[in-house]
Amino acid sequence: MESELPDGGKMMSEEHLNQVTPVYILSGFLGSGKTTLLQRMLSYWKDQGLKPAVIMNEIGDINLDGLLVGNEVPMAEMLGGCICCTVRGDLSMQMLELIHTEQPDVIVIEATGAANPLEILDAVTEVSLTAKIDIKPMITVVDSVHLLELHEAQKGKTYRLMMEQIRCGSVLIVNKTDRLQGEEQHQVETLLRRLNPYADLLPAVKCEVDLERLTTLYERPQQVHERDSDSPGQSCSNDEACDCQEHDHEHHHGHGEGQGQMHHSHEHVTVYSHYFQGPINSEQFEEFIAELPREVYRAKGVLSFSDTSSRFLFQYAYREPDYLKITPQGNVPDVVVFIGEHFDRNTLESRLRQLEADPR
C-alpha cells in the first residue's frame, strides 16, 4: 500500500523500497552526442513498457538539452556546476526524490562534458548509502573527429579530460564515423584500443547502436537468465572485461575552453555495491577490510554490527578505514560500496556472504 507525502507525491511501497534501480552514467566530451544517445535509450525503454527517469547535469544555468527529453520522462536538473564537484552534494537528494516520488524502472545520468568520470562514479556511489541502486559500467560517447584533432596536438586540458573519459568507459560509442575520411576510422579504433584495450567499441552515426546489446553487456548471468525467461531468444552477446590505466585525478573541467552487480570476474573502473541481509560481526568485517586488494582504492557504507547496537558510517581510502557512529533518518539500508580497478567482485561478494552467514 502507498501513502501520500506532504507535497502530494507518493511514498514508496514496501515492494519499491526493496527494488534495486539500475543507474546508467553517460560520459563524453561536450558535443560528442550524449543527448542523442540518451534520447535513443529513453525511446528503447519506453517501447519496452518501462519507466525511465533522467538526471541532467549542465555547467550553465539553463538546461537546453533537457528540452529534447519528453515531458512524460521524469527529470531532475543539476545546473550551475559539475556533478563531480560544485553540485555534487545535490545528487543524492535529486536521485532519492526521483526514486521515491517517480519510482522509475531505470535512471540515466547525463553528466556535463566537462566532468571528471572517476569523480562522477564516486559521487554516484554515495547514493548507494541511502537507496538501493545498481550502478552500471560507464558508457562514454567519443567524438571520433574531435578525438583525432586533439590527439594530433596532444596538449591542453580538453585533451587530458577526453583521454580520461575514454580510459574510464566500459563501453565506448565511437560516434560520427560518417565524417571520417579514408584510414581515419582505423586510426581512431587503433588509438582507442591503445588507450582502453578491453572496452567494447561500438561504431555509430548519430549514436545509432544496438541498444539491446548496449544495455545488457554487463548484466549478471542471473539477470540475463531472468530476462531470457521473459523474452525468449534474447541474450547477452558479449563477455569481455575492461581495463583502465593511469588515472589523473585532477579536475580537468576545461570550463574556459568551449566547454552487488557482476558481469565478469574482472572489469575496469569497477563499482560493486553489496546490500546486507542482516548485521555482521565487526571484528570479522575489519579483518576483511584489512585484506582488501590494493586495486580497491575507495569504499563507503552504512553498517549494522551484531556485536554492538550502534550503526556506523564506514569510509575507506588509501587503505585506511574509518567508522563513525550515526543514527540514520528514514529507511537506510545496510550497504557497502567498493570502487577500484581490476578487482575480483566475485571474491568480495563471496567473502561478504560468509560474514552474513556467520554473524556470531
FIMARDO-461026 format. One line per 8 residues: number of its first residue (from 1); for each residue z, y, x of N, C-alpha, C, CB. Coordinates in steps of 0.2 Angstrom, whole numbers, plus 5000, padded with zeros to 4 digits. Each point is the difference from the previous one (the first is absolute). Glycine has a CB too. Layout:
FIMARDO-461026
NUM) Z/Y/X/Z/Y/X/Z/Y/X/Z/Y/X  ...
end
This chain:
FIMARDO-461026
1) 5000/4994/5004/5000/5006/4996/5000/5006/5004/5006/4994/4991  4990/5011/5007/5000/5007/5004/5004/5005/4996/4989/4997/5005  5014/5008/4999/5003/5005/4997/4997/5007/5003/5011/4993/4999  4991/5012/4997/4997/5007/5002/5004/5004/5005/4995/5000/4989  5001/5003/5016/5003/5004/5005/5001/5007/4996/4995/4994/5010  5010/5010/4993/5001/5007/4997/4994/5004/4999/5011/5000/5005  4984/4999/5000/4994/5004/4999/4994/4997/4996/5003/5004/5011  4999/4991/4986/4996/4997/4995/4996/4994/5003/4999/5011/4994
9) 5001/4988/5012/4997/4994/5003/5004/4994/4999/4995/5008/5009  5002/4986/4993/5003/4994/4999/5003/4997/5006/4992/4998/4991  5014/5000/5008/5003/4996/5006/4997/4993/5000/5011/5006/4998  4990/4991/5008/4997/4994/5002/5003/4994/4996/4996/5005/5011  5000/4991/4986/5003/4994/4998/5003/4995/5005/4992/5001/4990  5012/4994/5008/5003/4996/5005/4994/4996/5004/5010/4999/4993  4985/5000/5003/4994/4996/5003/4997/5005/5006/4998/4994/4989  5001/5012/5009/4997/5005/5005/5004/5001/5006/4994/5005/4991
17) 5013/4995/5008/5005/5001/5005/4999/4995/5006/5008/5005/4992  4990/4989/5006/4999/4994/5004/4993/5000/5003/5010/4994/4994  4985/5010/5003/4993/4999/5002/4999/5004/5007/4997/4999/4988  4999/4997/5016/4998/5003/5007/4994/5004/4999/5006/4991/5006  4994/5015/4995/4993/5004/4999/4996/5001/5007/5006/5006/4991  4988/4991/5009/4996/5001/5006/4998/5007/5002/4995/4989/4997  5006/5013/5009/4998/5007/5002/4995/5000/5006/5012/5003/4997  4982/5000/5001/4995/5000/5005/5000/5007/5003/4993/4992/4994
25) 5006/5009/5013/5000/5006/5003/4992/5001/5003/5013/4999/5003  4984/5007/4995/4994/5002/5002/5000/5005/5006/4995/4997/4989  5003/5001/5017/5000/5005/5006/4993/5001/5002/5011/4996/5004  4988/5010/5000/4994/5001/5002/4999/5008/5001/4995/4990/4994  5001/5012/5010/5000/5007/5001/4997/5004/4995/4999/4998/5012  5002/5009/4988/4997/5004/4995/4993/4999/4999/5009/5008/5002  4988/4991/4991/4993/5000/4999/4997/4993/5001/5000/5011/5003  5005/4984/4999/4997/4993/5001/4998/4996/4994/5007/5000/5010
33) 4996/5002/4984/4998/4996/4994/5005/4997/4997/4989/4998/5005  5018/5004/4996/5005/4997/4997/5000/5000/4993/5007/5002/5010  4992/5004/4987/5000/5001/4993/4995/4996/4996/5005/5012/5002  4989/4988/5001/4995/4995/4997/5002/4993/5000/4991/5008/5005  5012/4990/5000/5003/4993/5000/5005/4999/4995/4998/4999/5012  5007/5006/4987/5005/5000/4995/4997/5000/4993/5007/5007/5008  4988/4997/4991/4997/4999/4993/4997/4993/4999/4997/5012/5001  5000/4985/5004/4997/4993/4999/5006/4995/4998/4990/5003/5008
41) 5015/4998/4996/5006/4995/4999/5003/5001/4993/5002/5000/5013  4999/5006/4985/5003/5002/4994/4996/4997/4994/5005/5010/5004  4988/4990/4997/4995/4998/4995/5001/4992/5000/4992/5010/5001  5008/4987/5005/5001/4993/5000/5006/4997/4997/4994/5001/5011  5012/5002/4990/5006/4998/4997/5000/5001/4992/5006/5002/5011  4991/5004/4987/5000/5001/4993/4995/4995/4996/5003/5012/5002  4992/4986/5002/4996/4995/4997/5003/4993/4999/4990/5006/5005  5015/4993/4999/5004/4994/5000/5006/5000/4995/4997/4998/5011
49) 5003/5008/4985/5006/5001/4995/5006/5002/5004/4994/4992/4992  5006/5010/5014/5006/5002/5003/5001/5008/5000/4999/4990/5008  5007/5012/4993/5002/5007/5000/5002/5002/5007/5004/4999/4988  4991/5005/5015/5001/5003/5007/5004/5006/4999/4990/4994/5005  5013/5008/5000/5003/5007/5001/4998/5003/5007/5009/4997/4992  4991/5009/5009/4998/5003/5006/5005/5005/5003/4988/4999/4996  5013/5001/5010/5004/5006/5003/4995/5003/5005/5012/4994/4999  4987/5013/5000/4995/5003/5004/5004/5006/5004/4991/4998/4991
57) 5007/5001/5015/5003/5005/5005/4995/5005/5003/5008/4991/5003  4993/5015/4997/4996/5005/5002/5004/5005/5005/4992/4999/4990  5005/5004/5015/5003/5005/5004/5001/5006/4997/4995/4995/5010  5000/5007/4986/5000/5006/4996/5004/5000/4994/4989/5002/5005  5011/5003/4991/5003/5001/4994/4996/4998/4994/5007/5009/5005  4987/4989/4996/4996/4998/4994/4997/4994/5001/4997/5012/4998  5004/4983/4997/4997/4993/5001/4993/5000/4996/5012/4995/5000  4983/5007/5004/4993/5000/4997/4998/4992/4999/4997/5011/5006
65) 5005/4985/4999/4997/4993/4999/5003/4997/4994/5000/4999/5013  5006/5003/4985/5003/4997/4994/4996/5001/4994/5011/5002/5005  4985/5004/4995/4996/5001/4994/4995/4994/4999/5001/5013/5002  4998/4983/5003/4995/4995/4999/5003/4994/4997/4994/5004/5010  5013/4996/4990/5003/4994/4997/5001/5001/4992/5006/4998/5011  4992/4997/4985/5001/5001/4993/5007/5001/4998/4990/4993/4999  5010/5011/4995/5006/5002/4997/5004/4994/4998/4995/5011/4996  5002/4983/5003/5003/4994/4997/5004/4997/5006/4992/4998/4991
73) 5007/5004/5015/5004/4997/5006/5006/5004/5002/4989/4995/5004  5017/5002/4995/5006/5004/5002/4999/5002/5008/5007/4994/4991  4995/5012/5010/4999/5003/5007/5006/5005/5002/4987/4999/4999  5015/5000/5007/5005/5004/5003/4997/5004/5005/5010/4992/4997  4991/5014/5004/4997/5004/5005/5006/5002/5005/4991/5005/4992  5007/4995/5014/5004/5002/5006/4996/5005/5004/5007/4989/5000  4995/5018/4998/4996/5005/5003/5003/5004/5005/4994/5001/4990  5003/5003/5014/5003/5004/5005/5002/4997/5006/5003/5007/4991
81) 4995/4987/5011/5002/4997/5007/4998/4993/5000/5010/5008/5000  4991/4989/5006/4999/4993/5001/5005/4996/4998/4994/5003/5010  5004/4991/4987/5004/4995/4997/5005/4997/5006/4992/4998/4991  5006/5003/5015/5004/4997/5005/5005/5005/5003/4990/4993/5003  5010/5013/4995/5005/5004/5003/5003/5005/4995/4994/4999/5011  5002/5007/4987/5003/5005/4996/5001/4999/4993/4994/5007/5008  5003/4988/4989/5001/4998/4993/5003/4993/5000/4991/5008/4996  5011/4989/5009/5002/4993/5001/5005/4999/4995/4997/4999/5012
89) 5008/5005/4987/5006/4999/4996/4998/4999/4993/5007/5006/5008  4987/4997/4990/4998/5000/4993/4998/4993/4998/4997/5012/5000  5000/4984/5005/4997/4994/4998/5004/4995/4996/4993/5001/5010  5013/4997/4992/5004/4996/4996/5001/5002/4993/5006/4997/5011  4995/5009/4988/5002/5003/4993/4993/4999/4996/5009/5008/5005  4986/4994/4998/4993/5000/4996/4999/4993/4998/4996/5010/5006  5004/4985/4999/4998/4993/4999/5005/4997/4995/4995/4999/5011  5012/5002/4989/5005/4998/4996/4998/5002/4993/5009/5000/5009
97) 4990/5007/4990/4998/5002/4993/4994/4997/4997/5005/5011/5004  4990/4988/5001/4994/4996/4997/5002/4993/4998/4993/5007/5008  5010/4990/4996/5002/4993/4998/5004/5000/4994/5000/4996/5012  5005/5008/4987/5005/5000/4995/4997/5002/4993/5009/5002/5008  4987/5003/4992/4997/5003/4994/4993/4997/4998/5006/5011/5003  4990/4987/5002/4993/4998/4999/5000/4992/5000/4996/5011/5004  5008/4986/5000/5000/4993/5001/4993/4998/5002/5010/4999/4992  4987/5003/5013/4993/4998/5002/5000/4993/5003/4997/5012/5002
105) 4997/4985/4997/4999/4994/5003/4999/5000/5008/4995/4996/4989  5002/5010/5013/4999/5001/5007/5000/5008/5001/4993/4989/5001  5009/5012/5006/5000/5008/5002/4996/5000/5006/5011/5002/4995  4985/5004/5005/4996/5001/5006/5002/5007/5002/4990/4994/4996  5011/5007/5011/5002/5006/5003/4994/5002/5004/5012/4997/5001  4985/5009/4997/4995/5003/5005/5003/5005/5004/4991/4998/4991  5010/5001/5015/5003/5005/5005/4995/5005/5002/5009/4991/5004  4994/5015/4997/4995/5005/5003/4997/4997/5007/5007/5010/4995
113) 4987/4992/5006/4997/4998/5006/5003/5002/5007/4990/5000/4993  5015/5005/5006/5003/5002/5006/5007/4997/5002/4994/5011/4998  5007/4984/4998/5007/4996/5001/4999/4994/5005/5003/5003/4988  5003/4997/5015/5001/4994/5005/5001/4994/4996/5004/5008/5009  4992/4986/4992/5001/4994/4996/5006/4997/5001/4988/4999/5001  5015/5000/5005/5006/4997/5001/5006/5003/4997/4996/4996/5011  5004/5011/4989/5005/5004/4996/4999/4999/4993/5000/5008/5009  4994/4991/4988/4999/4999/4993/5003/4993/4998/4990/5006/5000
121) 5009/4989/5004/5003/4993/4999/5008/5001/5000/4990/4994/5005  5013/5010/5000/5007/5000/5000/5003/5004/4994/4999/5000/5013  4997/5005/4985/5002/5003/4994/5000/4996/4994/4996/5011/5005  4999/4985/4994/4999/4996/4994/5005/4994/5000/4988/5002/5000  5014/4996/5006/5005/4994/5000/5007/5003/4997/4994/4994/5010  5007/5012/4991/5007/5003/4997/5000/4999/4993/5000/5008/5009  4994/4992/4987/5001/4998/4993/5002/4993/4999/4990/5008/4998  5009/4988/5006/5002/4993/4999/5008/4999/4999/4990/4996/5007
129) 5013/5009/4996/5008/5000/4999/5002/5001/4993/5001/5004/5012  4995/4999/4984/5002/5002/4993/4995/4997/4995/5005/5010/5004  4989/4987/4997/4996/4997/4996/4997/4994/5003/4997/5011/4994  5001/4984/5002/4997/4994/5002/4992/5001/5001/5009/4993/4994  4989/5008/5012/4993/5001/5001/4997/4995/5005/5001/5012/4997  4993/4987/5003/4996/4996/5004/4995/5004/5004/5002/4989/4993  5000/5013/5013/4995/5004/5004/4995/4996/5003/5010/5008/5003  4984/4994/4995/4994/4996/5002/4998/5003/5007/4996/4998/4988
137) 5000/4998/5016/4998/5003/5007/4995/5006/4999/5001/4988/5004  4999/5016/5000/4997/5007/5000/4992/4999/5000/5010/5005/5005  4987/4999/4990/4993/5000/5000/4998/5007/5003/4999/4992/4989  4997/5008/5016/4997/5006/5003/4993/5001/4999/5009/4999/5009  4989/5007/4988/4993/5002/4999/4998/5003/5006/5001/5001/4988  4993/4997/5016/4998/5003/5006/4993/5003/4998/5006/4991/5007  4994/5016/4995/4994/5004/5000/4996/4998/5006/5005/5009/4993  4990/4986/5006/4996/4997/5006/4997/5006/5004/4999/4989/4994
145) 4998/5016/5002/4996/5005/5004/5004/5004/5004/4992/5000/4991  5014/5002/5006/5005/5005/5003/5003/4996/5006/5002/5006/4989  4999/4988/5010/5003/4996/5005/4996/5000/5007/5005/4992/4991  4989/5007/5008/4995/5000/5006/5000/5007/5003/4993/4991/4995  5007/5014/5001/5000/5007/5003/5007/5001/5004/4992/5004/4991  5013/4994/5006/5007/5002/5003/5001/4995/5007/5004/5003/4988  4993/4991/5011/5001/4995/5006/4996/5003/5006/5002/4990/4992  4992/5013/5006/4996/5003/5006/5004/5005/5004/4990/4997/4993
153) 5014/5007/5003/5004/5006/5003/5006/4997/5003/4995/5008/4992  5009/4987/5004/5006/4997/5002/5005/5005/5002/4994/4991/5004  5007/5014/4992/5006/5005/5001/5002/5003/4994/4995/5002/5011  5011/5001/4989/5002/5004/4994/5005/4995/4996/4990/5007/5000  5014/4997/4996/5004/4996/4995/4997/4997/4995/5008/5008/5002  4986/4994/4996/4996/4997/4994/4998/4993/5003/4996/5011/4995  5002/4988/5011/4998/4994/5003/5006/4995/5000/4990/5006/5007  5015/4997/4996/5006/4995/5001/5003/4998/4993/5003/5006/5011
161) 4997/4998/4984/5002/4998/4994/4995/4995/4997/5006/5011/4998  4988/4989/5002/4995/4996/4998/5001/4993/5003/4992/5009/4997  5009/4991/5010/5001/4994/5004/5007/4996/4997/4994/5005/5010  5011/4999/4989/5006/4997/4997/4999/4997/4993/5006/5009/5006  4990/4995/4990/4999/4997/4993/4996/4993/5000/5000/5012/4996  4995/4988/5009/4996/4994/5001/5004/4994/5002/4990/5007/5003  5015/4995/5002/5004/4994/5003/5005/4998/4995/4998/5005/5011  5004/4999/4984/5005/4997/4996/4997/4998/4993/5007/5008/5005
169) 4987/4991/4995/4997/4997/4993/4999/4993/5001/4994/5011/4998  5008/4985/4997/4999/4993/4999/4993/4999/4998/5012/4998/4998  4986/5006/4998/4993/5000/4997/4997/5007/5002/5003/4992/4990  4991/5008/5013/4996/5006/5001/4994/5000/4996/5004/5000/5012  4996/5005/4984/4993/5001/4996/4996/5005/5004/5006/4999/4989  4989/4998/5014/4995/5004/5004/4995/5003/4996/5001/4992/5009  5001/5014/4989/4996/5004/4995/4994/5004/5003/5011/5001/4993  4985/5001/5002/4994/5004/5002/4995/4997/5005/5007/5010/4998
177) 4992/4983/5001/4996/4997/5005/4993/5002/4999/5008/4990/5000  4990/5012/4994/4993/5002/4998/4998/5006/5004/5001/4996/4989  5004/5008/5015/4998/5006/5003/5000/4998/5008/5005/5007/4991  4995/4987/5011/5000/4998/5007/4993/4998/5002/5011/4996/4999  4987/5006/5007/4993/4999/5002/4999/4994/5005/4998/5013/4998  4997/4983/5002/4999/4995/5005/5006/4996/5002/4991/5008/5004  5011/4992/5002/5005/4996/5003/5007/5003/4998/4992/4997/5009  5009/5009/4987/5006/5003/4999/5005/4995/4996/4994/5011/5001
185) 5004/4985/4995/5004/4996/4996/5003/4995/5005/4994/5002/4989  5002/4995/5015/5003/4995/5005/5005/5004/5004/4989/4993/5000  5009/5013/5002/5005/5004/5005/5007/5001/4996/4990/5005/5006  5009/4996/4988/5007/5001/4996/5004/4994/4999/4994/5009/4994  5002/4986/5005/5004/4993/4999/5003/4998/5007/4992/4997/4990  5004/5004/5015/5003/4998/5007/5006/5004/5001/4988/4997/5004  5012/5010/4995/5005/5004/5001/5006/4998/4996/4993/5010/5003  5006/4989/4991/5006/4998/4995/5003/4993/5002/4995/5007/4991
193) 5001/4989/5012/5002/4993/5002/5005/5001/5006/4990/4994/4995  5008/5011/5009/5004/5001/5006/5006/5003/4999/4990/5001/5006  5010/5004/4989/5006/5004/4998/5005/4995/4996/4994/5011/5000  5003/4985/4996/5004/4996/4995/4997/4993/5000/5004/5010/4993  4997/4985/5012/4996/4994/5000/5000/4996/4994/5002/5000/5012  5004/5000/4984/5000/4995/4995/5000/5002/4993/5007/4994/5008  4992/5013/4991/5000/5003/4993/4993/4997/4997/5007/5010/5003  4994/4990/4990/4994/4998/4996/4995/5006/5000/5007/4991/4993
201) 4987/5009/5009/4995/5005/4999/4996/4999/4994/5000/5002/5013  5000/5003/4983/4996/5000/4994/4995/5006/5000/5009/4994/4993  4985/5005/5009/4995/5005/5000/4999/5003/4993/4994/4995/5010  5004/5011/4989/5000/5003/4993/4996/5006/5000/5010/4995/4997  4986/5006/4997/4997/5007/4998/5004/5002/4994/4989/4997/5005  5014/5009/4996/5004/5003/4995/5006/4996/4997/4990/5006/4996  5012/4990/5009/5006/4995/4999/4999/4995/4995/5007/5010/5003  4987/4988/4997/4998/4994/4995/5001/4994/5004/4992/5007/4993
209) 5014/4990/5005/5002/4993/5003/5002/4995/4995/5003/5006/5011  4997/4988/4991/5003/4995/4996/5007/5001/4999/4991/4991/5004  5011/5011/4990/5007/5002/4999/5004/4994/4998/4996/5011/4996  5001/4984/5002/5004/4994/4999/5003/4997/5007/4993/4997/4989  5002/5003/5015/5002/4998/5007/5005/5005/5003/4988/4995/5001  5010/5012/4999/5005/5005/5003/5007/4999/4998/4990/5008/5000  5011/4991/4993/5007/5000/4997/5003/4993/5001/4997/5009/4992  5000/4986/5011/5003/4993/5000/5000/4998/5007/4997/4997/4989
217) 5001/5007/5016/4999/4998/5007/5007/4997/5003/4990/5008/5001  5015/4996/4997/5007/4998/5003/5005/4998/4995/4997/5008/5008  5001/4988/4987/5004/4997/4995/5004/4994/5003/4993/5004/4990  5013/4995/5008/5003/4994/5001/4996/4994/4997/5012/5006/5001  4988/4988/5003/4997/4994/4997/5003/4999/4992/4999/4995/5012  5007/5006/4987/5003/4999/4994/4997/5005/4995/5011/4996/5004  4988/5011/4998/4997/5004/4995/4993/4998/4999/5007/5009/5004  4989/4989/5001/4993/4998/4998/5000/4994/4996/4997/5004/5011
225) 5007/4991/4989/5001/4995/4996/5001/5002/4993/5004/4993/5009  5001/5011/4990/5001/5003/4993/4995/5003/4997/5012/5001/5003  4984/5003/5001/4994/5004/4997/4995/4995/4999/5003/5010/5006  4996/4985/4998/4994/4995/4999/5002/4996/4993/4998/4999/5013  5008/5000/4986/5002/4996/4994/4998/5004/4994/5009/4994/5006  4991/5013/4994/4998/5004/4995/4992/5001/4999/5012/5005/5001  4985/4995/5005/4993/5002/5001/4997/4995/5004/5002/5012/4998  4996/4982/5000/4997/4995/5004/4994/5003/5003/5004/4991/4993
233) 4995/5006/5014/4994/5002/5003/5001/5006/5005/4994/4995/4991  5011/5009/5008/5002/5005/5005/5004/4998/5005/4998/5008/4991  5001/4994/5015/5005/4998/5006/4999/5005/5005/4999/4988/4997  5006/5012/5007/5000/5005/5006/4996/4997/5006/5011/5004/4997  4984/5000/5005/4995/4997/5004/5001/5001/5008/4992/5002/4990  5014/5001/5011/5001/5002/5007/5007/4998/5003/4991/5010/4998  5009/4988/5008/5007/4998/5002/5001/5002/5007/5000/4990/4993  4997/5016/5009/5001/5003/5006/5006/5004/5001/4988/5000/5001
241) 5015/5001/5005/5006/5004/5001/4997/5006/5003/5008/4990/5002  4997/5015/4999/4998/5006/5003/5004/5002/5006/4996/5004/4989  5002/5001/5015/5004/5002/5006/5000/5007/5001/4997/4990/5005  5008/5013/4997/5000/5007/5001/5003/5002/5007/5001/5002/4988  4997/5003/5015/5002/5001/5007/5001/5007/5002/4993/4990/5003  5011/5011/5002/5001/5007/5003/5001/5006/4995/4994/4995/5009  5012/5004/4987/5000/5006/4995/5003/5006/5003/5002/4991/4991  4995/5015/5008/5003/5006/5002/5004/5003/4994/4990/5002/5008
249) 5016/4998/4992/5004/5002/4994/5001/5007/4999/5006/4990/5002  4990/5015/5001/5000/5007/4999/4997/5001/4993/5000/5003/5012  5002/5003/4985/4996/5001/4994/4994/5004/5001/5011/5001/4994  4983/4996/5006/4994/5003/5002/4997/5002/4993/4998/4993/5011  5005/5013/4986/4997/5002/4994/4994/5003/5000/5011/5001/4996  4987/5003/5009/4994/5004/5001/4999/5005/4994/4995/4990/5006  5011/5013/4992/4999/5004/4994/4995/5006/5001/5012/4997/4997  4987/5005/5009/4996/5006/5002/4993/4998/5001/5010/5006/5004
257) 4988/4987/4996/4994/4998/5002/4995/4998/4995/5006/4996/5010  4995/5007/4984/4996/4998/4994/5003/4994/4996/4990/5004/5007  5015/4998/4995/5004/4995/4996/4999/4992/5001/5001/5009/4992  5087/4853/4968/4998/4994/5003/4993/4998/4999/5011/4997/4998  4982/5006/5006/4993/5000/4999/4996/4997/5006/5001/5010/4992  4996/4984/5007/4997/4997/5006/4993/4998/4999/5011/4996/5003  4985/5004/5002/4993/4998/5000/4999/4995/5006/4996/5011/4994  5006/4991/5012/4999/4996/5006/5007/5001/5004/4987/5001/5000
265) 5014/4994/5004/5006/5000/5004/5001/5006/5004/5000/4988/5000  4994/5015/5002/5000/5006/5004/4995/5005/4997/5003/4994/5011  4999/5012/4989/4996/5006/4997/5002/5006/5003/4998/4994/4989  4997/5011/5013/5002/5006/5003/5003/5005/4996/4991/4997/5008  5013/5007/4995/5004/5005/4996/5003/4997/4993/4992/5009/5005  5012/4986/4997/5003/4996/4994/5006/5004/4997/4996/4989/5006  5004/5010/4987/5005/5002/4996/5003/4994/4996/4996/5013/5000  5010/4985/5001/5002/4994/4996/5007/5003/4996/4995/4991/5009
273) 5004/5008/4985/5006/5002/4996/5003/4994/4997/4995/5011/4997  5012/4988/5004/5003/4994/4998/5005/5002/4994/4998/4994/5011  5002/5003/4983/5004/5002/4995/5005/4994/4999/4992/5007/4994  5015/4994/5007/5005/4995/5000/5001/4998/4993/5005/5004/5011  4997/4989/4988/5002/4998/4994/5008/5000/4999/4990/4992/5000  5013/5010/5005/5008/5000/5000/5002/5003/5007/5001/4991/4991  5006/5009/5009/5003/5003/5006/4999/4995/5006/5009/5006/4993  4992/4996/5013/4999/4996/5006/5006/5001/5005/4987/5000/4999
281) 5014/4996/5006/5006/5001/5004/4998/5005/5005/5003/4988/4999  5002/5017/5002/4998/5006/5005/4999/4997/5007/5007/5008/4992  4997/4988/5010/5000/4998/5007/4993/4996/5002/5013/4999/5000  4985/4997/4995/4994/4996/5001/4994/5005/5000/5005/4990/4994  4996/5015/5002/4994/5005/4999/5000/5004/5007/5001/5001/4988  5005/5001/5015/5000/5003/5006/4997/4996/5006/5010/5006/4996  4991/4988/5004/4997/4995/5005/4993/5000/4999/5010/4993/5000  4988/5007/4994/4992/5000/4998/4997/5006/5003/5002/4993/4990
289) 5001/5013/5009/4997/5006/5002/5000/5000/5008/5004/5006/4989  5001/4992/5014/5001/5000/5007/4994/4996/5003/5012/5001/5000  4985/4994/4996/4995/4995/5003/4993/5003/4998/5009/4990/5000  4991/5015/4996/4993/5003/4998/4995/5000/5006/5006/5006/4990  4988/4992/5009/4995/5001/5006/4999/5008/5001/4994/4989/4997  5004/5012/5009/4999/5007/5002/4994/5003/4996/5005/4998/5011  4991/4998/4986/4994/5003/4996/5003/5003/4994/4993/4991/5005  5013/5008/4993/5003/5003/4994/5003/5007/5003/5002/4989/4993
297) 4995/5017/5005/5003/5006/5003/5004/5004/4995/4990/5000/5008  5009/4998/4986/5004/5004/4995/5002/4996/4994/4994/5010/5003  5012/4991/4994/5002/4996/4994/5005/5004/4997/4998/4989/5005  5003/5010/4988/5004/5004/4996/5002/4996/4994/4995/5011/5004  5010/4990/4992/5002/4996/4995/5006/5002/4996/4994/4991/5005  5007/5006/4989/5006/5000/4997/5003/4993/4999/4997/5011/4994  5009/4988/5008/5003/4993/5001/5007/5000/4996/4994/4999/5011  5007/4995/4986/5006/4997/4998/5002/4994/5004/4998/5005/4988
305) 5008/4996/5015/5003/4994/5004/5005/4996/4996/4998/5007/5010  5002/4987/4991/5005/4995/4997/5007/5001/5002/4990/4992/4998  5011/5011/5008/5006/5000/5003/5003/5007/5000/4997/4991/5007  5000/5013/4988/5003/5007/4999/4998/5003/4993/5000/5002/5013  5003/5002/4984/4998/5002/4993/4996/5006/5001/5011/4996/4995  4988/5007/5011/4996/5006/5000/4993/4998/5001/5009/5006/5005  4986/4999/4993/4993/5000/5001/4999/5005/5006/4997/4997/4988  4997/5001/5016/4999/5004/5006/4992/5002/5000/5010/4993/5006
313) 4989/5013/4997/4994/5002/5001/4999/4998/5008/5000/5010/4992  4995/4986/5009/4998/4997/5006/4994/5004/5004/5005/4988/4996  4996/5014/5010/4994/5003/5004/5000/4996/5006/5002/5011/4995  4992/4989/5008/4999/4996/5006/4994/5004/5004/5004/4989/4995  4997/5013/5011/4995/5003/5004/5001/5000/5007/4998/5008/4991  4997/4991/5013/5001/4999/5007/5005/4994/5002/4997/5012/5002  5003/4983/4994/5005/4994/5001/5007/5002/4999/4992/4995/5008  5009/5010/4988/5007/5002/4999/5001/5000/4992/5001/5007/5011
321) 5004/4989/4987/5001/5000/4992/5006/5005/4999/4996/4988/4999  5004/5014/4994/5005/5005/4998/5001/4998/4993/4997/5009/5008  5010/4991/4990/5002/4998/4993/5004/5006/4997/5000/4987/5003  4998/5015/4991/5004/5006/4997/5002/4997/4993/4994/5009/5007  5013/4992/4991/5002/4998/4994/4997/5005/4995/5011/4995/5004  4987/5002/4990/4997/5005/4995/5002/4997/4993/4990/5003/5007  5009/5001/4988/5001/4998/4993/4994/5003/4996/5012/5001/5001  4982/4994/4999/4994/5002/4997/5001/5002/4993/4994/4993/5008
329) 5002/5012/4989/5000/5001/4993/4994/4997/4997/5005/5011/5002  4996/4986/4992/4995/4996/4997/4999/4993/5002/4995/5011/4998  4999/4986/5000/4999/4993/5002/4996/5000/5006/5000/4997/4988  5004/5003/5018/4997/4999/5007/5000/4993/5002/5003/5012/5003  4991/4985/4999/5000/4993/5002/5003/4999/5007/4990/4998/4993  5012/4996/5009/5001/4999/5007/4994/4998/5003/5012/4996/4997  4986/5007/5008/4994/5000/5004/5000/5002/5007/4994/5002/4989  5002/4995/5015/4999/5002/5007/4993/5000/5001/5011/4995/5004
337) 4986/5010/5000/4993/5002/5001/4999/5000/5008/4999/5006/4989  4997/4990/5013/4998/5000/5007/4993/5003/5002/5007/4990/5001  4993/5014/5004/4993/5003/5002/4999/4998/5007/5001/5010/4992  4993/4988/5010/4999/4999/5007/4992/4998/5001/5012/4997/5002  4987/4999/5003/4994/4998/5002/5000/4993/5003/4996/5011/5002  5000/4984/4995/4999/4994/5003/5006/4995/4999/4992/5005/5008  5013/4997/4987/5005/4995/4999/4999/4995/4995/5008/5009/5004  4995/4986/4996/4999/4994/4996/5004/5001/4994/4997/4992/5009
345) 5000/5010/4985/5004/5001/4994/5003/4994/4997/4993/5010/4998  5003/4984/5003/5002/4994/4997/5007/4998/5003/4988/4996/4999  5013/5005/5008/5006/4999/5003/5006/5004/4998/4993/4997/5010  5005/5009/4989/5006/5005/4997/5002/4998/4993/4995/5009/5007  5000/4989/4989/5002/4998/4993/5004/4994/5000/4989/5005/4996  5009/4990/5008/5003/4994/5000/5008/5001/5003/4989/4994/5002  5012/5010/5003/5006/5001/5002/5005/5004/4994/4995/5000/5012  5002/5004/4985/5003/5004/4995/5002/4995/4994/4994/5011/5003
353) 5001/4985/4995/5002/4995/4995/5005/4995/5002/4988/5001/4996  5013/4998/5010/5006/4996/5003/5006/5003/4999/4993/4995/5008  5007/5012/4993/5006/5004/4999/5002/5000/4993/4997/5007/5010  4998/4994/4985/5002/5000/4993/5002/4993/4998/4991/5008/4998  5007/4986/5005/5002/4994/4998/5007/4998/5002/4988/4997/5000  5015/5007/5005/5006/4998/5003/5004/5007/5001/4996/4990/5005  5006/5013/4989/5003/5007/5001/5008/4999/5002/4992/5004/4991  5011/4990/5009/5007/4999/5002/5004/5005/4997/4996/4996/5011
end
